[in-house]
Every structure is written in structure tokens, then in C-alpha cells.
Amino acid sequence: MHVPDGFIDAPTSAVTGVIAAGALAVSLRGARRELGGTSRASEAERGGEKTAPLAGLVAAFIFAVQMLNFPVAAGTSGHLLGGALAAILVGPYTGVLCVSVVLLMQGVLFADGGLTALGVNITDMALVTTVVSYAVFRGLLAVLPRGRRSVTVASFVAALVSVPAAACAFTLIYAVGGTTDVSIGKVATAMIGVHVLIGVGEAVITALTVGAVIAVRPDLVHGARGLRQRLRLRVDGELVDAPASPVSPAAAPTSRRKVWVTGLVASLVLAGFVSFYASASPDGLEKVAHDKGIDTRAKEHASAGSPLADYGVKDVSDARLSGGLAGVIGVGVTVVAGSAVFWAVRRRRDTDVSPVSHGL
């Protein structure tokens, strides 16, 4: 659903740019709490310390999976948006930053999503999907039984809803600043219809990924924190907390480093190899834009001359090798850029709280 340059007029693009900038500013502040600190950290913040190294990996994984277009209808494909996945794994504020890092890398290096439309894309793909999905996710957890299965089910539904929500948001933006004279009703019907189908794929990917992480390290899933209930025993007619049982070395959870390495290897394999077998059909927005004549106003991308434009390496003639190298480079750049952002946010958090801790 990457909006190219030319679909939305300049004033509307500027307004969405302001909205996106505001959302990023708020997310940076919120991410400091989600990523936690090291000084007199609360239990929630200690969980955040585990989140910081994974946030860059989540961005890289979203980049990799977005290369895997899957068919949803005749001549139409879809791909992961990632807002729900990021919000549930690392928190909604950090999730907005994760998807925004991906969009920035795609726009600058791969000519995917216009640069003047970057505000539109961040508002639609990062902000709307994250806010809507996390609200649905938390609402479902409030009524479902407390447990890992409920987290997975809520992840599925939240991701499913987030994609047509983003389609609705694009339709509203286009209604305000679209550059072609196309019936908004037709655009809305086409966009929402195809993106409901894409949402099913988004939901499956999100639920499987969240379920896989919960299976090995539930404490690393932001959305699952606080769900574990302490075992209670009835003593003399009253319920009391059972004493914590020591964990044997054999039962120790998978290390964070192993989870990180496994995730990075999976991202590299998906982007460097599996992406070659992705659907070549246009995605939902591209298909609707072509069918409704919206793409007649599309402009050439400012990064069209990038050596990685269109997810291929310039001067590498073999399509499989070119696409694979581009994917691997993209994952590497995204994990480095994302990790740098999140470590900086966490370091700022540590700097902010250290004077207080010294005074205690």
C-alpha cells in the first residue's frame, strides 16, 4: 500500500507530513518508556530492556516479509503492513517507529513509496495500522481468558482489522487531496474490498509470528506482559500465592541472543531467497490505482536512480541474484538503522533517569 508521488496533492501531503512528524515525536517519547532504562527500573521497564535489542530486528523482519507478496485475487497480490505485528511484539509507540524506519529505508533506497508522500505513508501504514490494531488487541484481551492462546487470537483479529482500516484512511486522504477526478465511492469499495482479503494474510502472518515468539520467550512479547497468573493454593479455606519454584538450568528459557540470531537469519532467508517466489501481481493499491485511473498522475520516484531501486542490484543481470542481494542488503541496513534509533532512544531514557537515581 505504498503511495507513490503524484497520487496526493502537495497541501494534503504537507498536512500528513505534519501529522506523521507529530506521531513520530510522540512515539519517541512513548518508546522511551516501552524500551525501558537501567536505573532503578520497574518490572515493566526491565521487560523494556529486553525489548530494545529486538526492536531493530522487528523492523528488519517487517522489511523482509513485505517483500513476500502473496496472491489474494485474480491479478492482485498483498503484503504485510506490519503495524499490528510491531505493536504487539514491542509496543505501540515503538511499533510506529519500527514501521516508519522500514518506510524510510524503502523510500530512500528502493524507490518504493514516494518521498513527497512519505508523510502519507507513515500516517497510513505506520500510525493508523498500529493505533487501530493495538486498540483492538487490548480490547480483546480485556474480555478473553488470560493466556497465551488469547494473545494469539487477539493478534489475528487485530491484524485483520488493521489492513482495511488503512485502506479506509487512504480513501479519506484521497478524498481530500486526490489528484484525479475519480468517484470516492468507487475507490472506497475497491480499496476496502481487496484489503479485507489482504488482511487475512496479514492476520495469519502476525498470529504465527507472535505465537512463535510466545512459545519460546513470552516475556519478550509486549502485548503478553502481565497475563501470567501466579499459582494460588487454598490453605485453611483461604487462597494464597504459591511459592515460586526454582527453574532448573535444563528448563531455562531460550536466550535473547538466540532469539535475535534466529530472527535475523529468518529475515535474511525470507528477503534473500523466498522473496524470489513472491507474487509478481500488483498489490491492492497498485491494482485499484490502475483500474480506476489514479496512477495516471503518478510521478517518477526521486530515488529511481538508486542502485537498489525496485528491489534489485544495479548491473547484476541475474534476476534471482539481483533480488536476493537487494533483499539481504535491505535487511542489513534496516536492522542497523533501526537498532541505532532504538538504542539512542533507550540511552536517552537512561540519561533522563540517572540524575534522579543518583539523588535517591
SEKOLKOL-390649 format. One line per 2 residues: number of its first residue (from 1); their letters; for each residue x, z, y of C-alpha. Coordinates in nm, 4 decimals, always signed. Last residue first. Example, Ala and Ser with C-alpha at 12.3 -4.5 7.8 and 13.67 -1.06 7.14 Angstrom:
<rs>
2	SA	+1.3670 +0.7140 -0.1060 | +1.2300 +0.7800 -0.4500
</rs>
This chain:
<rs>
360	LG	+1.7884 +4.5863 +0.8616 | +1.9675 +4.4229 +1.1539
358	HS	+2.1721 +4.1927 +0.9361 | +1.8539 +4.0724 +0.7668
356	VP	+1.7038 +3.9793 +1.1006 | +2.0148 +3.7897 +1.2072
354	SV	+2.0113 +3.6059 +0.8708 | +1.6501 +3.4811 +0.8894
352	DT	+1.6909 +3.1774 +1.1162 | +2.0274 +3.0719 +0.9748
350	DR	+1.8916 +3.0821 +0.6186 | +1.5933 +2.8713 +0.7216
348	RR	+1.8219 +2.6230 +0.8944 | +2.0175 +2.6012 +0.5688
346	RV	+1.6922 +2.5282 +0.3845 | +1.6048 +2.2472 +0.6220
344	AW	+1.9581 +2.1059 +0.6012 | +1.9468 +2.1270 +0.2215
342	FV	+1.6165 +1.9440 +0.2313 | +1.7378 +1.6603 +0.4525
340	AS	+2.0667 +1.6140 +0.2668 | +1.8850 +1.6174 -0.0679
338	GA	+1.6506 +1.3448 +0.0505 | +1.9305 +1.1232 +0.1776
336	VV	+2.1368 +1.1667 -0.1394 | +1.8391 +1.1284 -0.3738
334	TV	+1.7182 +0.8267 -0.1777 | +2.0562 +0.6514 -0.1696
332	GV	+2.1076 +0.6942 -0.5432 | +1.7548 +0.5903 -0.6371
330	GI	+1.7785 +0.2826 -0.4156 | +2.1193 +0.1872 -0.5516
328	VG	+1.9852 +0.2102 -0.9070 | +1.6826 -0.0002 -0.8153
326	AL	+1.8894 -0.2626 -0.6376 | +2.1239 -0.2830 -0.9353
324	GG	+1.8318 -0.3321 -1.1708 | +1.6714 -0.5975 -0.9532
322	SL	+1.9911 -0.8006 -0.9291 | +2.0795 -0.7579 -1.2958
320	RA	+1.7373 -0.8733 -1.4155 | +1.7204 -1.1561 -1.1623
318	DS	+2.0674 -1.2940 -1.2426 | +2.1826 -1.4658 -0.9238
316	VD	+2.3526 -1.1714 -0.7553 | +2.4271 -1.3069 -0.4053
314	KV	+2.2061 -1.0461 -0.2343 | +2.1004 -0.7533 -0.4501
312	GY	+1.7280 -0.7456 -0.5219 | +1.4480 -0.5125 -0.4261
310	DA	+1.2816 -0.7481 -0.1768 | +1.5682 -0.6995 +0.0693
308	LP	+1.8791 -0.5308 -0.0723 | +2.1413 -0.7268 +0.1216
306	SG	+1.9231 -0.6756 +0.4306 | +1.8326 -0.9998 +0.6067
304	AS	+1.4597 -0.9281 +0.5962 | +1.5254 -0.5962 +0.7708
302	AH	+1.3157 -0.6798 +1.0795 | +1.0389 -0.7952 +0.8476
300	EK	+0.8817 -1.1286 +0.9289 | +0.5411 -1.0848 +1.0826
298	AR	+0.1984 -1.0633 +0.9169 | -0.0840 -1.2152 +1.1182
296	TD	-0.2123 -1.4474 +0.8436 | -0.1967 -1.1484 +0.6083
294	IG	-0.5447 -1.0341 +0.7061 | -0.7041 -1.3477 +0.5640
292	KD	-0.9559 -1.1612 +0.3494 | -0.8177 -1.2685 +0.0095
290	HA	-0.4547 -1.2333 +0.1180 | -0.4974 -0.8920 +0.2779
288	VK	-0.7034 -0.7706 -0.0183 | -0.4324 -0.8792 -0.2629
286	EL	-0.1486 -0.7359 -0.0559 | -0.3350 -0.4067 -0.0153
284	GD	-0.4023 -0.3716 -0.3881 | -0.0603 -0.4768 -0.5112
282	PS	+0.0409 -0.8381 -0.5616 | +0.0983 -0.9452 -0.9236
280	AS	+0.4551 -0.9285 -1.0578 | +0.3696 -0.6449 -1.2959
278	AY	+0.6658 -0.4281 -1.3903 | +0.8963 -0.5367 -1.6737
276	FS	+1.2113 -0.5450 -1.4604 | +1.1200 -0.1984 -1.3325
274	VF	+1.1998 -0.0538 -1.6778 | +1.5718 -0.1130 -1.6358
272	GA	+1.7310 +0.0098 -1.3135 | +1.4364 +0.1830 -1.1493
270	LV	+1.2966 +0.3518 -1.4590 | +1.6387 +0.4202 -1.6118
268	LS	+1.7752 +0.5605 -1.2861 | +1.4714 +0.7832 -1.2370
266	AV	+1.4915 +0.9143 -1.5950 | +1.8612 +0.9915 -1.5476
264	LG	+1.7826 +1.1786 -1.2262 | +1.5037 +1.3779 -1.3876
262	TV	+1.7197 +1.4758 -1.6839 | +2.0037 +1.5776 -1.4514
260	WV	+1.7705 +1.7935 -1.2412 | +1.6053 +1.9590 -1.5419
258	KR	+1.9485 +2.0274 -1.6927 | +2.0698 +2.1763 -1.3650
256	RS	+1.7612 +2.3944 -1.3370 | +1.8389 +2.5415 -1.6778
254	TP	+1.5851 +2.5162 -1.9585 | +1.4263 +2.8532 -2.0147
252	AA	+1.5910 +3.1292 -2.2173 | +1.4338 +3.1785 -2.5612
250	AP	+1.7619 +3.1688 -2.7505 | +1.9165 +3.4044 -2.4956
248	SV	+1.6456 +3.6619 -2.5735 | +1.3949 +3.7474 -2.3048
246	PS	+1.3216 +4.1176 -2.2627 | +0.9527 +4.2041 -2.2748
244	AP	+0.7874 +4.3243 -1.9564 | +0.5872 +4.6411 -2.0046
242	AD	+0.2107 +4.5871 -2.0425 | +0.0077 +4.6415 -1.7294
240	VL	-0.2681 +4.8994 -1.7725 | -0.6359 +4.8700 -1.8619
238	EG	-0.8118 +5.2039 -1.9072 | -1.0009 +5.3472 -2.2072
236	DV	-0.7185 +5.5749 -2.3147 | -0.4791 +5.2794 -2.3010
234	RL	-0.6161 +4.9240 -2.2929 | -0.3305 +4.6751 -2.2581
232	RL	-0.2699 +4.4141 -1.9899 | -0.0487 +4.1048 -2.0117
230	RQ	+0.0506 +3.9901 -1.6634 | -0.1270 +3.6753 -1.5503
228	RL	+0.0654 +3.3603 -1.4748 | -0.1014 +3.1603 -1.2004
226	GR	+0.1122 +3.2847 -0.9117 | +0.3136 +2.9672 -0.8886
224	AG	+0.1636 +2.6630 -1.0576 | +0.1330 +2.4447 -0.7474
222	HV	+0.5000 +2.4858 -0.6638 | +0.6125 +2.3702 -1.0062
220	LD	+0.9639 +2.5035 -1.0705 | +0.8330 +2.8262 -1.2257
218	PR	+0.6610 +2.6191 -1.4951 | +1.0022 +2.5183 -1.6315
216	VA	+0.9929 +2.3340 -1.9657 | +0.6257 +2.2534 -2.0280
214	IV	+0.5405 +2.2775 -1.6585 | +0.7833 +1.9929 -1.5861
212	AG	+0.6215 +1.7668 -1.8470 | +0.2686 +1.8542 -1.7354
210	VT	+0.3522 +1.7694 -1.3733 | +0.4928 +1.4329 -1.4830
208	LA	+0.2040 +1.3513 -1.7171 | -0.0568 +1.4581 -1.4613
206	TI	+0.1026 +1.2535 -1.1824 | +0.1482 +0.9385 -1.3886
204	VA	-0.2090 +0.9546 -1.5238 | -0.3582 +1.0261 -1.1809
202	EG	-0.1705 +0.7437 -1.0100 | -0.2875 +0.5033 -1.2800
200	VG	-0.6471 +0.6155 -1.2278 | -0.5984 +0.5915 -0.8519
198	IL	-0.5120 +0.2229 -0.8885 | -0.8638 +0.1698 -1.0186
196	VH	-1.0131 +0.3578 -0.7233 | -0.7741 +0.1546 -0.5112
194	VG	-0.9385 -0.1740 -0.6103 | -1.2845 -0.0677 -0.4983
192	IM	-1.1713 +0.1239 -0.1901 | -0.9801 -0.1704 -0.0473
190	AT	-1.2369 -0.4403 -0.1295 | -1.5373 -0.2466 -0.0023
188	AV	-1.3553 -0.1238 +0.3077 | -1.2243 -0.4707 +0.3982
186	KG	-1.5674 -0.6257 +0.3512 | -1.7294 -0.3602 +0.5678
184	IS	-1.4577 -0.3985 +0.8289 | -1.5520 -0.7636 +0.8686
182	VD	-1.2385 -0.9581 +0.9558 | -1.1333 -1.0674 +1.3035
180	TT	-0.7592 -1.0263 +1.2691 | -0.5130 -0.7921 +1.4421
178	GG	-0.6552 -0.4649 +1.3147 | -0.6233 -0.1759 +1.5582
176	VA	-0.9277 +0.0493 +1.5373 | -1.0989 -0.0876 +1.2257
174	YI	-0.7552 -0.1316 +1.0687 | -0.6805 +0.2375 +1.1137
172	LT	-1.0166 +0.3243 +0.9607 | -0.9568 +0.0875 +0.6685
170	FA	-0.6096 +0.2330 +0.6165 | -0.7579 +0.5837 +0.6008
168	CA	-1.0206 +0.4725 +0.3499 | -0.7492 +0.3238 +0.1271
166	AA	-0.5540 +0.6490 +0.1572 | -0.8609 +0.8397 +0.0408
164	PV	-0.8988 +0.5833 -0.2408 | -0.5495 +0.6940 -0.3530
162	SV	-0.5816 +1.0706 -0.3030 | -0.8885 +1.1161 -0.5232
160	LA	-0.7140 +1.0238 -0.8494 | -0.4077 +1.2289 -0.7559
158	AV	-0.6194 +1.5404 -0.7029 | -0.8164 +1.4807 -1.0254
156	FS	-0.5053 +1.4471 -1.2412 | -0.3222 +1.7366 -1.0773
154	AV	-0.6271 +1.9612 -1.1234 | -0.6243 +1.8810 -1.4948
152	TV	-0.2515 +1.9531 -1.5200 | -0.2815 +2.2803 -1.3292
150	SR	-0.5819 +2.3795 -1.5406 | -0.3792 +2.3229 -1.8573
148	RG	-0.1093 +2.5536 -1.7260 | -0.3414 +2.8490 -1.6865
146	RP	-0.5913 +3.0319 -1.4697 | -0.9393 +2.9138 -1.5618
144	LV	-1.0777 +2.6614 -1.3107 | -1.2628 +2.7602 -0.9925
142	AL	-0.9814 +2.8306 -0.7451 | -0.7532 +2.5850 -0.9212
140	LG	-0.9980 +2.3089 -0.8333 | -0.9900 +2.3893 -0.4631
138	RF	-0.6121 +2.4091 -0.4639 | -0.5822 +2.0617 -0.6148
136	VA	-0.8491 +1.9082 -0.3906 | -0.6734 +2.0415 -0.0800
134	YS	-0.3383 +1.9314 -0.2214 | -0.4650 +1.5802 -0.2852
132	VV	-0.6209 +1.5345 +0.0584 | -0.3227 +1.6685 +0.2533
130	TT	-0.0617 +1.4824 +0.0492 | -0.2418 +1.1491 +0.0350
128	VL	-0.3277 +1.1561 +0.4051 | +0.0200 +1.2552 +0.5281
126	AM	+0.2565 +1.0495 +0.3150 | +0.0815 +0.7191 +0.2393
124	DT	-0.1471 +0.6848 +0.5405 | +0.0306 +0.8655 +0.8237
122	IN	+0.3745 +0.7672 +0.6947 | +0.2643 +0.4054 +0.6504
120	VG	+0.1024 +0.3773 +0.9913 | +0.4017 +0.5397 +1.1619
118	LA	+0.6343 +0.2994 +0.9803 | +0.4283 +0.0030 +1.1009
116	TL	+0.6875 -0.1002 +1.3594 | +0.9376 -0.0855 +1.0741
114	GG	+0.7141 -0.2808 +0.8386 | +0.6718 -0.1793 +0.4767
112	DA	+0.9187 -0.3039 +0.2168 | +1.2247 -0.4637 +0.3770
110	FL	+1.4455 -0.3029 +0.1072 | +1.7000 -0.1081 +0.3115
108	VG	+1.5181 +0.0020 +0.6270 | +1.1572 +0.0015 +0.5105
106	QM	+1.2156 +0.1266 +0.1577 | +1.4518 +0.4019 +0.2691
104	LL	+1.2088 +0.5149 +0.5393 | +0.9131 +0.5086 +0.3004
102	VV	+1.1035 +0.7177 +0.0439 | +1.2075 +0.9724 +0.3066
100	SV	+0.8452 +0.9913 +0.4226 | +0.7264 +1.0539 +0.0658
98	CL	+0.9599 +1.3514 +0.0302 | +0.8889 +1.4853 +0.3812
96	VG	+0.5143 +1.4946 +0.3184 | +0.5822 +1.6671 -0.0144
94	TY	+0.7977 +1.9328 +0.1537 | +0.4942 +2.0278 +0.3596
92	PG	+0.2563 +2.0033 +0.0630 | +0.4687 +2.1981 -0.1873
90	VL	+0.7475 +2.1035 -0.4306 | +0.5770 +1.9872 -0.7510
88	IA	+0.2133 +1.9798 -0.6431 | +0.2783 +1.8201 -0.3042
86	AL	+0.5230 +1.5646 -0.4454 | +0.2900 +1.4469 -0.7216
84	AG	-0.0100 +1.4297 -0.4905 | +0.1738 +1.2252 -0.2291
82	GL	+0.3347 +0.9902 -0.4800 | +0.1871 +0.6534 -0.3896
80	LH	+0.2319 +0.5235 -0.7442 | +0.1889 +0.1515 -0.7932
78	GS	-0.0923 -0.0990 -0.8244 | -0.1456 -0.4501 -0.9501
76	TG	-0.3905 -0.7326 -0.8838 | -0.4270 -1.0814 -1.0323
74	AA	-0.7127 -0.9841 -1.2613 | -0.7448 -0.6077 -1.2379
72	VP	-0.5315 -0.2932 -1.2599 | -0.1891 -0.4246 -1.3613
70	FN	+0.1002 -0.1762 -1.3209 | +0.3681 -0.1935 -1.0518
68	LM	+0.6738 +0.0062 -1.1532 | +0.8915 +0.0052 -0.8406
66	QV	+0.6924 +0.2993 -0.7044 | +0.8162 +0.4947 -1.0064
64	AF	+1.1765 +0.4763 -0.8857 | +1.1039 +0.5750 -0.5256
62	IF	+0.8856 +0.8626 -0.6462 | +1.1706 +0.9799 -0.8697
60	AA	+1.4153 +0.9645 -0.5792 | +1.1856 +1.1726 -0.3582
58	VL	+1.1350 +1.4259 -0.6393 | +1.5129 +1.4434 -0.6857
56	GA	+1.5602 +1.5276 -0.3190 | +1.3064 +1.8084 -0.3558
54	LP	+1.4638 +1.9438 -0.6738 | +1.7658 +2.1141 -0.5155
52	AT	+1.5386 +2.2947 -0.2645 | +1.2687 +2.4022 -0.5095
50	KE	+1.4676 +2.6688 -0.6926 | +1.5318 +2.8495 -0.3653
48	GG	+1.1610 +2.8192 -0.2980 | +1.0847 +3.0325 -0.6011
46	RE	+1.3025 +3.2972 -0.4397 | +1.0878 +3.2441 -0.1315
44	AE	+0.7703 +3.3266 -0.3235 | +0.9286 +3.6422 -0.4682
42	SA	+1.0364 +3.7481 -0.1216 | +1.3811 +3.6640 +0.0024
40	RS	+1.6008 +3.9325 +0.1507 | +1.8362 +3.6620 +0.2811
38	TG	+1.8686 +3.3570 +0.0586 | +1.6074 +3.1236 +0.2007
36	GL	+1.2930 +2.9495 +0.0976 | +1.2210 +2.5836 +0.0302
34	ER	+0.8496 +2.6376 +0.0866 | +0.9030 +2.8442 +0.4032
32	RA	+1.1444 +2.5956 +0.5565 | +0.9134 +2.3173 +0.4394
30	GR	+0.6440 +2.4426 +0.6750 | +0.8662 +2.3994 +0.9782
28	LS	+0.9811 +2.0542 +0.8702 | +0.6236 +1.9641 +0.7808
26	VA	+0.5007 +2.0476 +1.1313 | +0.7647 +1.8202 +1.2825
24	LA	+0.6924 +1.5496 +1.0260 | +0.3202 +1.5624 +1.0989
22	GA	+0.3860 +1.5393 +1.4716 | +0.6100 +1.2366 +1.4218
20	AI	+0.3466 +1.0744 +1.1999 | +0.0729 +1.1318 +1.4575
18	VG	+0.2970 +0.9910 +1.7313 | +0.3729 +0.6872 +1.5173
16	TV	+0.0033 +0.6529 +1.4416 | -0.0548 +0.6271 +1.8162
14	AS	+0.2237 +0.3713 +1.8567 | +0.0911 +0.1585 +1.5720
12	TP	-0.2519 +0.1705 +1.7344 | -0.1080 +0.0503 +2.0671
10	AD	+0.1057 -0.2204 +1.8984 | -0.1623 -0.3887 +1.6880
8	IF	-0.1943 -0.3368 +1.3124 | -0.1369 -0.6061 +1.0476
6	GD	+0.1639 -0.7513 +1.2297 | +0.4445 -0.5561 +1.0642
4	PV	+0.3820 -0.4789 +0.6987 | +0.1589 -0.2025 +0.5560
2	HM	+0.2958 -0.0608 +0.2300 | +0.0000 +0.0000 +0.0000
</rs>
